[in-house]
Amino acid sequence: MKIAIEAQRIFREKKHGMDIATIELIRALQRTDLTNEYFILVKPGKDNDVLSETSNFHIEEIPSASYPVWEQVLLPRRVKKINPDILHCTSDTAPLQPGVPLVLTLHDIIFMKQLALTKDGSMYQRMGNAYRKWLVPKIIDKGEQIITVSNFEKEVITDYFPQVKNKLTTVYNSYSDQFRVVEDIEKLAYYKKKYNLPDYYLLFLGNTAPKKNIRNVLKALKLLNEFEQTKIPLVVPDLNVKYLKEILEEIDAVELLENIYLTGYVPNDELVYLYNLATLFVYPSLYESFGIPILESMACGTPVITSNKAAMPEVAGEAAELTDPENPEDIAFSIRKLICNEDIYEAYREAGLLRARSFSWSKSAQEVLSLYEQAYQGLKVINQ
């Protein structure tokens, strides 16, 4: 087979969940499949050493343009030139006219349920949601195979698009091998100094996306600081200080600012040290179709507090403390429960390390390759 994989944003410097998942899947396919020929279709960017060509994996840079123009005009042109047997679009959307059989990864359809065209979220996020809400219903029937990342999200998609039930498959995400328990004291000390980290802290990977639930995390922190004799530091990578101050003013908790550490964007290969140095990882999102950071933290030996909603219980199993993300009191109680009870803390630490080992990008790649083969065999039957 000749397989084209859309990986538009993997060369950008500041990567997020879908970008990381795409990179790791492609790397796993490189290790797994030495037979088929692959063309990785990307937008140029500064971080272009995250993926290397091999004998059967070729990187094709397509000139930069706005997301819709790149996807609807430039991508189909390049696909037509390559003439692959399969096009895999990896990040929820695809060309209206792909020109070849389509495999689509639909991470979630939160944009169908909650368009987020309100004041919450950035303009970029709101416009992206509007584009997805318009496009996905038009392309979903064109997919020969549809991939999603959890059984929870599979049910959500089936409720909205029942016609795709028989071609919708769950393929779990995983985490990079670089996330592990770090025992190198010098490296830990180096990154602690680099990011000006306190001796102990709660780690929260939040941004301006409303689903990340930073308001309720800060409300929980306010409750904890009112209850405890000492304030609990919070470390938040990649969050704008202006946005943070607005929320703190809104919840009447400006005093928290002196104990919140904003590191700026942390590359994935350095994030491992922040997990290792953290006391707890707090991830009470309002909605996640998977939640890769849950596994990253577990693999680093840092206990996890996450939501009892959406796909997070499916990913965490019994290896994390589950909390109600809409209840700041519940979040605060969960944090205090782990901090104040060493036995519970250690039990979650050990359970997390074990849970993380049950996920693998190699396994995910094998499952995706099987879906490529099914799509290709379906095409051959049609052409006979």
TORRO-399929 format. One line per 2 residues: number of its first residue (from 0); their letters; for each residue x, z, y of C-alpha. Coordinates in steps of 0.001 Angstrom, whole numbers, padded with zeros to 6 digits, always signed. Last residue first. Layout:
TORRO-399929
NUM) A) X,Z,Y | ...
end
This chain:
TORRO-399929
383) QN) -012894,-009119,-005594 | -012598,-008159,-001933
381) IV) -015070,-005254,-002123 | -013354,-003861,-005232
379) KL) -009966,-004085,-003519 | -011284,-002222,-000474
377) GQ) -012612,+000603,-002623 | -009233,+000805,-004343
375) YA) -007578,+001168,-000942 | -009924,+003944,+000183
373) QE) -009385,+005787,-003100 | -005610,+005334,-002832
371) YL) -005574,+006709,+000696 | -007660,+009660,-000541
369) SL) -005076,+010389,-003246 | -002344,+010284,-000594
367) VE) -004274,+012885,+001395 | -004406,+015208,-001624
365) QA) -000679,+014787,-002268 | +000043,+015481,+001397
363) SK) -002003,+018702,+001321 | -000076,+019932,-001723
361) SW) +003215,+019216,+000020 | +001925,+020920,+003181
359) SF) +001516,+024118,+001153 | -000862,+027082,+001226
357) SR) -000945,+029838,-001425 | +002337,+031273,-000132
355) AR) +000638,+032416,+003071 | -001605,+034794,+001126
353) LL) +001325,+036651,-000432 | +003045,+037315,+002900
351) GA) -000303,+038317,+004385 | -001063,+040795,+001597
349) ER) +002299,+042490,+002135 | +001772,+042865,+005894
347) YA) -001872,+043830,+005488 | -000920,+046670,+003126
345) EY) +001908,+047735,+005450 | -000469,+048160,+008406
343) ID) -003089,+049939,+006302 | -000460,+052433,+005117
341) EN) +001007,+052857,+008613 | -002312,+053772,+010190
339) CI) -002302,+054075,+013986 | -001309,+050526,+014895
337) LK) -003580,+048941,+012316 | -006752,+050852,+013243
335) RI) -005925,+050668,+016960 | -005951,+046882,+016883
333) SF) -009173,+046780,+014857 | -010905,+049242,+017213
331) AI) -009877,+047198,+020269 | -011318,+044044,+018734
329) DE) -014535,+045870,+017852 | -014862,+047259,+021374
327) PN) -014246,+043783,+022811 | -017250,+042428,+020831
325) EP) -017621,+038651,+020807 | -014623,+038163,+018517
323) DT) -016123,+040447,+015826 | -013137,+041549,+013758
321) LE) -011433,+040653,+010492 | -008212,+042483,+009567
319) AA) -006099,+040049,+007603 | -005095,+039488,+003954
317) EG) -008575,+039544,+002438 | -008968,+035779,+002791
315) AV) -007228,+034689,+005971 | -008047,+030984,+005753
313) EP) -011690,+031342,+004701 | -012163,+034331,+007033
311) MA) -010922,+032132,+009919 | -013171,+029173,+009200
309) AK) -016040,+030122,+011559 | -016516,+033838,+012200
307) NS) -014980,+037179,+011173 | -012272,+036632,+013728
305) TI) -008578,+037498,+013442 | -006224,+040463,+013361
303) VP) -002983,+039562,+011620 | -000091,+041601,+010257
301) TG) +003417,+040238,+010964 | +005479,+039332,+007899
299) CA) +006640,+035983,+009235 | +004588,+034089,+006644
297) MS) +001535,+036048,+007792 | +002167,+035019,+011400
295) EL) +002409,+031342,+010519 | -000625,+031574,+008228
293) IP) -002895,+032890,+010990 | -001255,+030485,+013461
291) IG) -002677,+027542,+011406 | -006272,+028428,+012304
289) FS) -008771,+026294,+010359 | -011939,+024947,+012001
287) EY) -011516,+027593,+014689 | -014230,+029139,+016847
285) LS) -014621,+032259,+018968 | -010960,+033047,+018465
283) PY) -009908,+036576,+017576 | -006193,+035857,+017006
281) VF) -004159,+039031,+017601 | -000732,+039070,+015937
279) LT) +000592,+042594,+015569 | +003895,+044386,+016150
277) AL) +005603,+041227,+017347 | +009330,+040575,+016842
275) NY) +008822,+038323,+013828 | +006018,+036359,+015475
273) LY) +008077,+035874,+018639 | +011014,+034746,+016501
271) VL) +008966,+032084,+014696 | +007850,+030741,+018085
269) ED) +011370,+029415,+018568 | +011048,+026391,+016231
267) NP) +007527,+025803,+017501 | +008628,+025478,+021101
265) VY) +007478,+028321,+023418 | +005517,+027353,+026535
263) GT) +005733,+029984,+029253 | +006698,+033534,+028372
261) LY) +003856,+035347,+030095 | +004289,+039087,+029457
259) IN) +001292,+041295,+030195 | +002004,+044937,+031082
257) EL) +002080,+044612,+034874 | -001034,+042413,+034745
255) LE) -003186,+045104,+033142 | -003844,+046738,+036532
253) VA) -005946,+043711,+037500 | -008634,+044903,+035090
251) DI) -011937,+044406,+036908 | -013256,+041864,+034375
249) EE) -013384,+039020,+036944 | -010148,+040129,+038599
247) LI) -008371,+040010,+035232 | -009880,+036575,+034554
245) EK) -008679,+035145,+037868 | -005240,+036727,+037409
243) LY) -004837,+035009,+034021 | -005801,+031605,+035432
241) KV) -003229,+031983,+038206 | -000598,+033109,+035690
239) NL) -001036,+029957,+033603 | -000779,+030600,+029880
237) DP) +001745,+029021,+027516 | +002877,+032108,+025605
235) VV) +000981,+035409,+025823 | +002713,+038721,+025078
233) LP) +000552,+041856,+025427 | +002063,+045298,+026008
231) IK) +000140,+048392,+024855 | -000118,+051055,+027561
229) TQ) +000802,+054609,+026638 | -001540,+057610,+026474
227) EF) -004164,+055508,+024710 | -007872,+055346,+025521
225) EN) -007877,+053582,+028886 | -005120,+051243,+027695
223) LL) -007115,+050427,+024591 | -010279,+049641,+026554
221) KL) -008376,+047357,+028930 | -006735,+045628,+025983
219) AK) -010167,+044990,+024488 | -011351,+043465,+027778
217) LV) -008206,+041334,+027798 | -008929,+040080,+024287
215) NR) -012551,+039495,+025268 | -011558,+037306,+028189
213) IN) -008856,+035455,+026198 | -011395,+034037,+023778
211) KK) -009436,+031062,+022417 | -012772,+029197,+022303
209) PA) -012803,+028847,+026102 | -009659,+026660,+026113
207) TN) -007483,+027975,+028956 | -004695,+029107,+026651
205) GL) -004107,+031866,+024144 | -001588,+032594,+021441
203) FL) -001744,+036403,+021486 | +001155,+038595,+020365
201) LY) +000643,+042362,+020604 | +003799,+044177,+021572
199) YD) +006749,+046373,+020611 | +010201,+046550,+022139
197) PL) +009200,+044403,+025108 | +010024,+040680,+025305
195) NY) +012058,+039098,+028099 | +011747,+035614,+026587
193) KK) +015482,+034987,+026322 | +016249,+038666,+025666
191) KY) +013943,+038888,+022639 | +015176,+035479,+021617
189) YA) +018810,+036615,+021483 | +018006,+039954,+019838
187) LK) +016123,+038191,+017040 | +019003,+035797,+016625
185) EI) +021523,+038652,+016425 | +019424,+040624,+013948
183) DE) +019182,+037750,+011463 | +016546,+039067,+009068
181) VV) +013857,+036530,+009943 | +010703,+036657,+007779
179) RF) +009452,+033109,+007580 | +007943,+030331,+009672
177) QD) +010477,+027494,+009414 | +008695,+026257,+006300
175) SY) +005950,+024829,+008517 | +002376,+025989,+008022
173) SN) -000635,+024721,+006073 | -003714,+022605,+006708
171) YV) -006358,+022408,+004024 | -007779,+019127,+002786
169) TT) -011581,+019235,+002629 | -013217,+015943,+001726
167) LK) -016072,+013938,+003272 | -016954,+010660,+001537
165) NK) -020110,+011793,-000239 | -021385,+013878,+002692
163) VQ) -020956,+011113,+005275 | -024701,+010409,+005743
161) PF) -025395,+014071,+006448 | -023751,+013782,+009907
159) YD) -024605,+016912,+011877 | -025212,+019262,+008947
157) TI) -022452,+017559,+006949 | -019994,+018186,+009791
155) VE) -020798,+021910,+009856 | -020593,+022179,+006057
153) KE) -017183,+020491,+006015 | -016096,+022767,+008863
151) FN) -016625,+025838,+006670 | -015002,+024116,+003703
149) SV) -011886,+023748,+005803 | -009603,+021028,+007203
147) TI) -011641,+017855,+007418 | -010948,+014439,+005964
145) IQ) -013294,+011443,+006153 | -012743,+008517,+003786
143) EG) -013840,+004902,+004191 | -014477,+005760,+007824
141) KD) -016779,+003414,+009703 | -019737,+005817,+009578
139) II) -017809,+008307,+011709 | -016998,+005788,+014411
137) KP) -020040,+005757,+016693 | -020969,+009431,+016251
135) VL) -017329,+010300,+017096 | -017147,+008347,+020366
133) WK) -019501,+009943,+022895 | -018868,+013560,+021922
131) RY) -015153,+012819,+021612 | -014942,+011354,+025125
129) AN) -016918,+014268,+026603 | -014651,+016758,+024841
127) GM) -011557,+015034,+026214 | -013038,+015077,+029714
125) RQ) -013649,+018818,+029428 | -010163,+019517,+028095
123) YM) -008485,+017473,+030841 | -010657,+019178,+033484
121) SG) -009384,+022506,+032213 | -011500,+024989,+030286
119) DK) -014406,+027043,+031547 | -016231,+025802,+034672
117) TL) -018698,+023961,+032466 | -018358,+020638,+030664
115) AL) -017622,+022600,+027503 | -019497,+020172,+025197
113) QK) -020472,+022939,+022836 | -022080,+021771,+019616
111) MF) -020843,+018182,+019499 | -017483,+019136,+021042
109) II) -017098,+021754,+018302 | -016897,+018849,+015876
107) DH) -013818,+019937,+013952 | -010588,+018653,+012455
105) LT) -012008,+015195,+011776 | -009243,+013324,+010002
103) LV) -010313,+009698,+009708 | -009342,+007153,+007045
101) LP) -010218,+003665,+008240 | -010238,+000323,+006433
99) VG) -008796,-002362,+008756 | -009791,-003892,+012111
97) PQ) -010052,-000510,+013809 | -012930,-001658,+016031
95) LP) -014331,+001468,+017680 | -010785,+002812,+017610
93) AT) -010354,+006348,+016269 | -011080,+009982,+017138
91) DS) -010764,+013401,+015514 | -006947,+013704,+015522
89) TC) -005338,+011993,+012532 | -006381,+008356,+012523
87) HL) -005333,+006891,+009173 | -005307,+003080,+009088
85) ID) -005238,+001515,+005613 | -004160,-001843,+004145
83) PN) -001850,-002490,+007081 | -001824,-005680,+009207
81) IK) +001182,-004755,+011369 | +000096,-007089,+014199
79) KV) -003578,-006116,+013900 | -002615,-002447,+013934
77) RR) -000593,-003026,+017093 | -003567,-004587,+018860
75) PL) -005906,-001884,+017550 | -003630,+000808,+019069
73) LV) -003324,-000837,+022495 | -007033,-001273,+023219
71) QE) -009272,+001565,+022004 | -006689,+004272,+021357
69) WV) -004248,+003632,+024194 | -007069,+002848,+026623
67) PY) -009027,+005959,+025635 | -005990,+008317,+025844
65) SA) -004634,+006916,+029106 | -001662,+004616,+028658
63) SP) +001849,+004850,+027282 | +003438,+001945,+025445
61) IE) +003127,+001861,+021617 | +006120,+003215,+019716
59) EI) +006262,+002181,+016056 | +008132,+004558,+013723
57) HF) +008845,+003179,+010240 | +008633,+005145,+006989
55) NS) +009693,+003312,+003791 | +013492,+003557,+004107
53) TE) +013300,+006652,+006278 | +012576,+007065,+009973
51) SL) +012965,+010431,+011623 | +010364,+012755,+013132
49) VD) +010770,+015591,+015608 | +013532,+013620,+017349
47) ND) +011190,+011957,+019816 | +010603,+014985,+022021
45) KG) +010844,+013049,+025289 | +007773,+010889,+024674
43) PK) +006656,+007399,+023742 | +003114,+007124,+022268
41) VL) +003096,+006964,+018490 | +002106,+004758,+015560
39) IF) +003771,+005801,+012295 | +004028,+002767,+009987
37) YE) +004231,+003605,+006291 | +005212,+001634,+003196
35) NT) +004221,+002960,-000230 | +006741,+003928,-002888
33) LD) +008778,+006982,-001869 | +005733,+009207,-001419
31) TR) +006163,+012986,-001596 | +009018,+013828,+000759
29) QL) +007907,+011364,+003417 | +004301,+012446,+002858
27) AR) +005364,+016028,+003595 | +007002,+014938,+006853
25) IL) +003855,+013024,+007798 | +001653,+016057,+007097
23) EI) +003965,+018338,+009086 | +003930,+016044,+012117
21) TA) +000146,+015642,+012032 | -000471,+019385,+011726
19) ID) +001860,+020080,+014646 | +000051,+017576,+016865
17) MG) -003355,+018918,+015814 | -002379,+022488,+016686
15) HK) -000549,+022056,+019995 | +002573,+020352,+021222
13) KE) +004203,+020682,+024610 | +007032,+018152,+024622
11) RF) +005064,+015037,+023736 | +006430,+013052,+020794
9) IR) +003580,+013997,+018432 | +000862,+012711,+020767
7) QA) -000277,+009382,+019320 | +000165,+009990,+015613
5) EI) -001948,+007138,+014239 | -000863,+006517,+010655
3) AI) -000551,+002971,+009320 | -000373,+002509,+005551
1) KM) +000902,-000501,+003606 | +000000,+000000,+000000
end
